[in-house]
Amino acid sequence: MIRYVLLIAFVVFSGITQAAVKIQHWQTISGSKVLFVENHDLPIMDIAVNFPAGSARDTKQKAGLAGVTRYMMALGAGGMNEEQITNAFADIGAVLGGELDADRAAFKLRTLTSEQQKALQTFNTILHKPDFPDAVLQREKQRIIAGLKEDETKPDSIANKAFMRALYGEHPYALDEDGEVDTITALKREDLQSFYQQYYSAKSAVIALIGDMTEQQAHEITEQISASLPQTEAVGKLPEVTLPTAAVEQKTPHPASQAHILIGQPGIKRGDPDYFPLYVGNYILGGGGFVSRLTEEVREKRGLVYSVYSYFVPMAQPGPFEIGLQTKKEQATDALKLVNETVAKFIKNGITEKELKAAKDNITGGFPLRLDSNSKILDYLNVIGFYGLSYTYLDEFNKSIEQVTAAQIKDAFNRRIKPENFVTVVVGAQ
Amino acid sequence: MIGKSLNRKKLNNKSRFLAFLVIAMPLLAWADIQEFKLDNGMKVVVQEDHRAPVVVSQVWYRAGALDEVNGKTGVAHVLEHMMFKGTKKVPAGQFSRIIAAAGGKENAFTGMDYTCYFQQLEKSKLPLALELEADRMANLQITDEEFAKEIKVVMEERRWRTEDKPQSKVNEQFQAMAFTEHPYARPVVGFMNDLENMTAEDAREWYRNWYAPNNATLVVVGDVSTQDVLKLANKFFGSIKPHKLPERKPQREPAQVGERRAIVKAPGKLPYLVMGFHVPTLQDKPSTPEDEWEPYALDVLAGVLSGNDSARLNQKLVRDNPIAVDVGAGYDSTSRGREALFELVGTPSEGKTVAELEQAILEQVEKVKAEGATQQELDRVKAAVIAADVYKRDSMFYQGMQVGQLETMGYGWRLLKIYPEKLKAVTSEQIQAVAKKYLVKDNMTVATLDPQTIDPNAKPVGRPHSH
């Protein structure tokens, strides 16, 4: 019965032509890159402005500066105080969002089309005229420090920090986005001002828009955003990552009932030629939710964990390849051994054709789910624009997946993933 | 709400308040929902949405922690895990593999009021999801062997979710204290002792009792035709026999007379405070005008106190006079158990105590009682409701969630249509009135976290669990 349905469904699916989104792109007069998708289905607009102003731009002495700068921009700008800024958005139901990772700082705006002028006015004030009021900075520093101290007691936070430090050593990817108690304490208003001038440059900004606006409107909006950003030099590249040459194992005691285990190494860059073989391969190893080998071996067969996973985080420089799990500390050693054996076997023996087909079926068959909302498409625009991926990336996505072979996966994992040099962090070790 | 999820995302304070404004949104004219009932009593609700060639399918069972009995807490959630462990036709683990091969995403979650199973797929794959769901609604096989493995997974989940998270422990203690007779006192994930002593037969009993078409609602949102969905629902679910459900005894929490307090000690650095007051939910048949409008007034009150970063609690207690690093208010006007708490939570700033924070929060409550809310504040809550009503259209899954929750709780999805108008009608006087009536000390429960310095070599505290 089930097989029959599958067969029918497959025939239906193969008849579908994949119409991905139509991305328009251009550069503003001030040199910002723009990606735009016009869509009038809903009376809403989503805009994101991305800068190469993530925590990898921090120095060890000023760790946390990138995050504090981004955060503080919305807490006082153009003479408006934080209360006025929040209320300006709240009065019209607009939502200000944003994010920060090692590479990227972003501001996002979602608004009803009918309220776009007011929403954009406040949004632009934040982007163009941050005041970085000192009283607010002092208060926020206290809040951040309280959070950092709390994090020092949490096994997952302790493990993450230790893992990134061991993976990246002196490279800025080792720096915690939230900084350290000492570095946050030392931050001054001038640090934020100069960070903003240097890294929020119009020339390096990437603006993504989707929704209820015409191309003409998108041009006007993006020119306005771009024209009043700092007209400073384009931001340079991040330093190269040095790959580890020996295994590192760190065990930290913790009173929690579970041990938190992280295993991995620096992985791949965005646009890496091995990206697709590694992506499909990792789906089979530990990325494919309930059907991955790690979940099968560690959770389904033995009940050792609630969650075990592996993933690549492709970044401007090789981001982490990470395997993670939490398990009752009495059985942590056994679970860790099992994970290592599963990974070793995967690299040594490669995958079966059956596994490859299942992975491809899931990834290509699920493609429409990647683009089923404006907010998901916006995130793709951000990544494509910020990392300079091809504008046809989405159109070619399924083809790129289909072309991957079992031999390529085995080859890519053998060249790129070196368990003999893995970092292993166990917090809550017995 | 917890689930089979592999998601590693941390739960924060705000996760307590996921429900806030969740249902506070009406339907736009172009999005019509249609509702059917199959002959066996199963409900089918369809919302067409043609923006993308995808579909969301959710099967909701009216069975959650609310229906559990002492000694078997957590069984609703354990059964949810077991639902992936096979039928005669689809052996253990195959459900997930078949959906994955169809390009789908799938998972499930259990709450106090319900258990929900869902798939997200390219639209032509809907029949597959329905066929599989129908199969496990009627033909689940729970073997002792699969149960023995999966109960260990659930215990790991409890360790990760509750045992090692100080704030979760406070929340568990808080809930147990605020409710003395009502089953909302008990955690969805179950107590560790109950999990340790749970048997495969407990899970089978739960499945036999509650998994029936007459206790389920199918919600489908997506690029589908309503008539096609109805045909498919009939084809796959139509032949499943209904059965008599166990009697649901009325369970009411008696009025609280006098403050209740607890302190939880756990490793950590920052204290944490949860305060709650028993308040009404929306009623099926309001017998007085107050029954009708009070829940809406409480919802707007939560918005006035913490609807955004400039709302009173954050503006006064985090920004203007930083006594807290984090503070918020939450209320959910709907629940199947028809019981609710109005909650206030926060974390004091360094050098401030939970007692000082409690005092400061209560001062804000007193201010509302004395002065009500300003027109600007009311307008802001309304603006958020109007906008959110449009924004939610960007997520089919979320729209399905709203429908499924309301159906399962017994309000019906039509509540979505009137909710915003009711919120807009709330006056400052009504907000004052509910604050005065319910946010009083005799009706208050307070739980706090007393963080303990970590001794890295300490063993976990607590008595050994009996096996």
Interface residues (C-beta under 8 A of the other chain):
Chain A: M1 I2 V5 L6 I8 A9 V12 F13 I16 D41 L42 P43 I44 E82 E83 T86 N87 F89 A90 D91 I92 G93 A94 V95 R110 T111 L112 V136 R139 Q142 R143 I145 A146 G147 K149 E150 E152 T153 K154 P155 D156 T252 P253 H254 P255 A256 S257 Q258 G288 G289 F290 V291 T295 E296 R299 E300 K301 R302 G303 L304 V305 Y306 S307 Y309 G324 Q326 T327 K328 A358 D361 N362 I363 T364 G365 G366 F367 P368 L369 L371 D372 S373 N374 S375
Chain B: K4 L6 N7 R8 K10 R51 A52 P53 V54 F84 K89 V90 A92 G93 S96 R97 I98 A100 A101 A102 G103 G104 K105 Q120 L121 E122 K123 S124 K125 P127 L128 E131 L132 A148 K149 E150 I151 K152 V153 V154 M155 E156 E157 R159 W160 E163 D164 P267 G268 K269 L270 G307 N308 D309 S310 Q315 V318 R319 P322 V325 T347 S349 E350 Q376 D379 R380 A383 A384 V385 I386 A387 A388 V390 Y391 R393 D394 S395 M396 P451 I454 D455 P456 N457 A458 K459 P460
